[in-house]
């Protein structure tokens, strides 16, 4: 029997953080993910997916994600009767290749895959190639732009957890950035690899002024300090490489088309692939496979405030990519005051994590939490 989809529900959520999280251009006290719920076989099967719109990068907002999901479900190509997972993949392939609908595609694809996985009693990773499979991955830790006291507390926690891959947020204040790196090295010494992420907050002059500091504190990777179309960027990219620091694209690489353009330009040595920004698992893996062919390194990133649903999808992507240089995510227990899932999707000492138990995404969603966190609800009966 096929999986018969009866209804699609879309929840726009506000998820509060335990503490504010700051980057160069904003401070957040919570996130606004969108969760898609697939009800199938008269409610006996439920599948969930999550997308986290980031307006500054893709132009998406919760309401545009809801509108996009509704428009996709209304299409004739939508697989309301699913006998084979290839129907889901074909449907996703037919959807627009543009960043403005990435979170919508991510949430809908994940929900469909979660539903079919639960129906067929398979994990979501069983639907993808295991050529680069690994049983264990190691997560890194983000360090927000913060005052010295907060920084010391975060570093102490990182040391206690044994995490060795750090992603340090930076702003436009050179002295503050240097103080952050100095504190990190003084507490954690050189037992960790450091990436610095200014979120495009630097201009050319400020970027060059940072180079000696990045070298002094053994920074491995600099993540997109400014938009790559900034005048003089190509010269700075060469200077960074000569300093032994890898340059990683992030904000300018939301979709496959942008990634191809960036690779052709040859200014970046790494790409940050984010599940929700790339448009879900299928499109993320398509991008990663392209990067492998081109010999470009990649990391698997995350967005601030992912709940357990998106963390579980990120876990699946990480396990399918043993060649990822770094993996970020599964920060539910550390960042979120409330979650959508019954259990936090977290990791052990050293950031170690493996497959989640159970079928589909491997997490159980708490319906009461969805209703509690929801500020906008939309239901779509499937006839």
C-alpha positions in Angstrom: 0.0 0.0 0.0 1.2 3.5 -0.7 1.6 6.2 1.9 -1.5 8.3 1.6 -1.0 11.9 2.7 -4.1 13.4 4.2 -3.0 16.8 5.4 -0.1 19.2 5.6 0.2 21.5 8.7 2.6 24.4 8.8 3.7 25.8 12.2 5.6 29.1 12.5 7.4 29.1 15.8 9.1 31.4 18.2 11.7 29.4 20.1 13.4 31.2 23.0 17.1 30.9 23.8 18.6 30.3 27.2 20.9 33.3 26.6 21.3 36.0 23.8 23.4 35.0 20.9 25.2 37.8 19.1 26.9 38.0 15.7 28.2 41.1 13.9 24.9 42.5 12.7 22.4 41.4 15.3 21.7 39.9 18.7 19.0 37.2 19.0 17.0 36.0 22.0 15.2 33.3 20.0 14.7 31.8 16.6 11.7 31.6 14.2 11.8 28.2 12.5 9.0 26.8 10.4 7.9 23.2 11.0 6.0 21.2 8.4 3.9 18.3 9.7 2.8 15.6 7.2 -0.3 13.6 8.4 -0.7 10.3 6.5 -2.8 7.1 6.5 -5.6 8.6 8.6 -3.2 10.1 11.1 -1.4 6.9 11.8 1.8 8.2 10.3 3.3 11.7 11.1 6.4 13.2 9.5 8.1 16.4 10.5 10.5 18.7 8.8 12.0 22.1 9.7 13.3 25.1 7.9 14.9 28.2 9.5 14.6 31.3 7.3 17.4 33.8 7.5 16.1 37.0 5.9 19.6 38.6 5.6 20.9 35.7 3.5 18.0 34.3 1.5 15.3 36.9 1.9 13.0 34.4 3.6 10.7 35.0 6.5 8.3 32.6 8.3 5.3 33.9 6.2 7.1 33.5 2.9 8.1 29.9 3.9 4.5 29.1 4.7 3.4 30.6 1.3 6.0 28.7 -0.6 5.2 25.3 1.1 1.5 25.9 0.4 2.2 26.6 -3.3 4.4 23.5 -3.6 1.7 21.3 -2.0 -0.9 22.7 -4.5 1.2 21.6 -7.5 0.0 18.6 -9.6 3.5 17.1 -9.1 3.1 16.9 -5.3 3.3 13.2 -4.3 0.1 12.6 -2.2 0.3 8.9 -2.8 3.9 7.7 -2.2 5.0 4.2 -3.0 8.7 4.9 -3.6 11.1 7.5 -2.1 12.0 8.4 -5.7 8.7 10.2 -6.0 9.9 12.6 -3.3 13.2 13.1 -4.9 11.6 13.8 -8.3 9.2 16.3 -6.7 12.0 18.2 -5.0 14.0 18.3 -8.2 11.1 19.9 -9.9 11.0 22.8 -7.4 12.6 26.2 -8.1 16.4 26.5 -7.7 16.4 29.8 -5.9 17.4 30.8 -2.4 14.1 32.5 -1.6 12.4 29.1 -1.2 15.3 27.1 0.4 13.9 26.8 3.9 10.5 25.9 2.5 11.9 23.1 0.4 14.1 21.9 3.3 11.1 21.7 5.7 8.8 20.0 3.2 11.3 17.5 1.9 12.4 16.5 5.5 8.8 16.0 6.5 8.1 13.7 3.5 11.2 11.7 4.1 10.5 11.4 7.8 7.0 10.2 7.0 8.0 7.6 4.4 10.8 6.4 6.7 8.4 5.8 9.6 6.0 4.1 7.2 8.7 1.8 5.7 10.5 1.4 9.1 13.7 2.9 7.7 16.1 5.6 8.9 16.3 8.7 6.6 19.9 7.9 5.8 18.9 4.6 4.1 17.5 6.6 1.2 20.9 8.1 0.3 24.3 6.8 -0.9 26.5 5.4 1.9 29.7 6.0 -0.2 30.9 8.5 2.4 29.1 7.1 5.4 30.6 7.3 8.9 29.3 5.9 12.2 30.7 8.8 14.2 31.0 12.5 13.7 32.5 15.3 15.8 30.7 18.6 16.3 32.5 21.9 16.9 31.3 24.8 19.1 30.3 28.4 18.2 31.6 31.2 20.3 29.3 34.3 20.1 30.4 37.9 19.9 30.3 38.7 23.6 31.8 40.4 26.6 34.9 39.0 28.4 32.8 37.4 31.3 30.5 35.6 28.9 33.5 34.5 26.7 35.3 33.0 29.7 32.1 31.1 30.7 31.7 29.7 27.2 35.3 28.7 26.9 35.1 27.0 30.3 32.1 25.0 29.1 33.9 24.1 25.8 37.0 22.9 27.7 34.8 20.8 30.0 33.1 19.2 27.0 36.4 18.5 25.3 35.4 20.3 22.0 38.3 21.1 19.7 36.8 22.8 16.7 35.8 26.4 17.4 33.8 28.9 15.3 34.5 32.3 16.7 32.1 35.1 15.8 33.8 38.5 15.1 32.6 42.0 14.6 33.9 45.3 13.2 35.9 46.1 16.3 39.5 44.9 15.8 40.5 45.3 19.5 37.5 43.3 20.6 38.2 40.5 18.1 41.8 40.3 19.2 40.8 40.2 22.8 38.4 37.3 22.1 41.2 35.3 20.3 43.6 36.1 23.1 41.1 34.9 25.8 40.3 31.7 23.8 44.0 30.8 23.4 44.7 31.6 27.0 41.9 29.3 28.3 42.0 26.5 25.6 45.7 26.9 24.6 46.4 25.4 21.2 44.4 22.3 21.7 41.7 23.4 19.3 41.3 24.6 15.7 39.9 28.1 15.3 37.7 29.5 12.6 36.8 33.2 12.6 33.4 34.3 11.2 32.8 38.1 10.8 29.5 37.5 8.9 30.7 40.0 6.2 31.2 42.8 8.8 34.7 43.8 7.6 35.8 46.2 4.8 39.1 45.7 2.9 41.2 47.9 5.2 39.8 46.2 8.4 40.4 42.8 6.8 44.0 43.5 6.1 44.5 44.8 9.6 43.2 41.5 11.0 45.7 39.3 9.1 48.6 39.6 11.6 46.2 38.9 14.4 44.8 35.8 12.7 48.3 34.6 12.1 49.4 35.3 15.6 46.6 33.2 17.1 46.8 30.4 14.6 43.4 30.8 13.0 42.9 28.0 10.5 39.9 29.4 8.5 38.4 32.8 7.9 34.8 32.7 6.9 33.6 35.3 4.4 34.8 38.5 6.0 33.0 40.6 3.3 31.0 40.0 0.2 33.2 38.6 -2.6 32.2 41.4 -5.0 33.8 44.0 -2.7 36.5 45.9 -4.7 39.9 44.5 -3.8 38.6 41.2 -2.4 40.6 39.0 -4.9 43.8 40.6 -3.6 42.8 40.0 0.0 42.0 36.4 -0.9 45.5 35.9 -2.2 47.0 37.5 0.9 45.0 35.2 3.2 46.2 32.1 1.3 49.8 33.3 1.5 49.3 33.7 5.3 48.3 30.0 5.5 44.7 30.8 6.3 41.9 29.1 4.3 39.0 31.3 3.1 35.5 29.9 3.4 32.4 31.0 1.6 29.2 31.2 3.5 26.6 33.9 2.9 27.4 34.2 -0.8 26.9 30.4 -1.3 23.2 29.6 -0.4 22.4 27.5 -3.5 24.0 25.2 -6.0 24.1 28.0 -8.6 26.0 30.4 -6.3 28.4 27.6 -5.2 29.3 26.8 -8.9 30.0 30.5 -9.5 32.2 30.8 -6.5 34.1 27.7 -7.3 34.7 29.0 -10.9 36.1 32.3 -9.4 38.7 30.3 -7.4 39.0 32.7 -4.5 37.7 30.3 -1.7 39.2 27.1 -0.5 36.2 25.9 1.5 32.4 26.2 1.3 30.0 26.2 4.3 27.0 24.0 3.3 23.9 24.6 5.5 21.0 22.3 5.2 18.1 24.8 5.4 19.9 27.4 3.2 20.7 24.8 0.6 17.2 23.5 0.3 17.3 20.3 2.2 19.2 17.0 2.1 19.0 16.2 -1.6 20.2 19.6 -2.7 22.9 19.8 0.1 24.3 16.4 -1.1 24.2 17.6 -4.7 26.3 20.6 -3.8 28.7 18.4 -1.7 29.1 15.9 -4.5 30.0 18.8 -6.9 32.6 20.1 -4.4 34.1 16.7 -4.2 34.5 16.5 -7.9 36.1 19.9 -7.9 38.4 19.1 -5.0 37.0 21.9 -2.8 36.8 21.3 1.0 33.5 21.8 2.8 32.0 22.1 6.3 28.4 21.3 7.3 27.1 24.3 9.1 23.9 25.1 10.9 21.7 28.1 11.6 21.2 29.8 15.0 18.2 28.3 16.8 17.6 25.0 15.0 15.3 22.8 17.0 15.6 19.0 17.4 13.9 18.4 14.0 16.4 20.3 12.0 19.3 19.1 14.2 18.3 15.5 13.4 18.3 16.2 9.7 21.7 17.8 10.1 22.9 14.7 12.0 21.9 12.6 9.0 23.7 14.9 6.6 26.9 14.8 8.8 26.9 11.0 9.0 26.6 10.8 5.2 29.7 13.0 4.8 32.8 11.6 6.6 34.9 14.0 4.5 33.4 17.1 6.0 36.2 19.1 7.5 34.0 20.6 10.3 30.4 20.0 11.4 28.3 22.4 13.4 24.9 21.8 15.0 23.1 19.8 17.6 23.2 22.7 20.0 19.6 22.2 21.3 20.6 21.5 24.9 23.0 24.4 25.1 21.1 27.2 23.3 17.3 26.5 23.4 15.1 27.2 26.4 12.4 25.1 24.7 12.4 22.5 22.0 10.1 20.8 19.5 11.3 17.3 20.3 10.9 15.1 23.4 14.7 14.8 23.5 17.5 17.2 22.8 19.6 16.3 19.8 23.0 16.7 21.4 26.5 15.1 21.5 29.0 13.6 23.9 32.4 14.4 25.1 34.6 15.8 22.3 31.5 16.6 20.2 31.1 12.9 19.4 27.8 11.8 18.0 26.3 8.9 16.0 23.0 7.8 14.4 19.8 8.7 16.2 17.6 5.7 17.2 14.3 5.2 15.5 12.9 5.5 12.0 12.7 8.5 9.8 14.6 11.4 11.4 14.9 9.4 14.6 13.3 12.0 16.9 9.9 12.2 18.5 8.1 15.6 18.1 6.1 16.8 21.0 2.7 18.1 19.7 2.1 20.1 22.8 5.4 22.0 22.3 4.5 22.7 18.7 1.2 24.3 19.8 2.9 26.2 22.7 5.6 27.7 20.5 3.4 28.4 17.5 2.5 32.0 16.6 1.0 31.2 13.2 -0.7 28.0 12.0 -1.8 26.9 8.5 -3.4 23.7 7.5 -3.8 22.2 4.0 -6.1 19.3 3.5 -5.0 17.0 0.6 -7.9 15.9 -1.5 
